[in-house]
Amino acid sequence: MAKTNPFEFLQQVREEANKVTWPARREVMISTAMVFIMVALASVFFLIVDSVLHRGVQWVLGLSG
């Protein structure tokens, strides 16, 4: 593979960076809100599943008192 000098490399990097399509601010905000909502829903789901499994194990082992 041929070596590229630093000047050519920086030109190539700049050309590739110009090809990047950045999302609009509104799109970023909507995506961020969706991520937070999904994290909250997943947290509640796993809290409920963990509680049910915890009580089930306690019941099976007779540790509920």
Contact map, one row per residue, 1 for C-alpha under 8 A:
11100000000000000000000000000000000000000000000000000000000000000
11110000000000000000000000000000000000000000000000000000000000000
11111000000000000000000000000000000000000000000000000000000000000
01111101100000000000000000000000000000000000000000000000000000000
00111111100000000000000000000000000000000000000000000000000000000
00011111110000000000000000000000000000000000000000000000000000000
00001111111000000000000000000000000000000000000000000000000000000
00011111111100000000000000000000000000000000000000000000000000000
00011111111110000000000000000000000000000000000000000000000000000
00000111111111000000000000000000000000000000000000000000000000000
00000011111111100000000000000000000000000000000000000000000000000
00000001111111110000000000000000000000000000000000000000000000000
00000000111111111000000000000000000000000000000000000000000000000
00000000011111111100000000000000000000000000000000000000000000000
00000000001111111110000000000000000000000000000000000000000000000
00000000000111111111000000000000000000000000000000000000000000000
00000000000011111111000000000000000000000000000000000000000000000
00000000000001111111000000000000000000000000000000000000000000000
00000000000000111111100000000000000000000000000000000000000000000
00000000000000011111110000000000000000000000000000000000000000000
00000000000000000011111000000000000000000000000000000000000000000
00000000000000000001111100000000000000000000000000000000000000000
00000000000000000000111110110000000000000000000000000000000000000
00000000000000000000011111110000000000000000000000000000000000000
00000000000000000000001111111000000000000000000000000000000000000
00000000000000000000000111111100000000000000000000000000000000000
00000000000000000000001111111110000000000000000000000000000000000
00000000000000000000001111111111000000000000000000000000000000000
00000000000000000000000011111111100000000000000000000000000000000
00000000000000000000000001111111110000000000000000000000000000000
00000000000000000000000000111111111000000000000000000000000000000
00000000000000000000000000011111111100000000000000000000000000000
00000000000000000000000000001111111110000000000000000000000000000
00000000000000000000000000000111111111000000000000000000000000000
00000000000000000000000000000011111111100000000000000000000000000
00000000000000000000000000000001111111110000000000000000000000000
00000000000000000000000000000000111111111000000000000000000000000
00000000000000000000000000000000011111111100000000000000000000000
00000000000000000000000000000000001111111110000000000000000000000
00000000000000000000000000000000000111111111000000000000000000000
00000000000000000000000000000000000011111111100000000000000000000
00000000000000000000000000000000000001111111110000000000000000000
00000000000000000000000000000000000000111111111000000000000000000
00000000000000000000000000000000000000011111111100000000000000000
00000000000000000000000000000000000000001111111110000000000000000
00000000000000000000000000000000000000000111111111000000000000000
00000000000000000000000000000000000000000011111111100000000000000
00000000000000000000000000000000000000000001111111110000000000000
00000000000000000000000000000000000000000000111111111000000000000
00000000000000000000000000000000000000000000011111111100000000000
00000000000000000000000000000000000000000000001111111110000000000
00000000000000000000000000000000000000000000000111111111000000000
00000000000000000000000000000000000000000000000011111111100000000
00000000000000000000000000000000000000000000000001111111110000000
00000000000000000000000000000000000000000000000000111111111000000
00000000000000000000000000000000000000000000000000011111111100000
00000000000000000000000000000000000000000000000000001111111110000
00000000000000000000000000000000000000000000000000000111111111110
00000000000000000000000000000000000000000000000000000011111111110
00000000000000000000000000000000000000000000000000000001111111100
00000000000000000000000000000000000000000000000000000000111111100
00000000000000000000000000000000000000000000000000000000011111111
00000000000000000000000000000000000000000000000000000000011111111
00000000000000000000000000000000000000000000000000000000011001111
00000000000000000000000000000000000000000000000000000000000001111
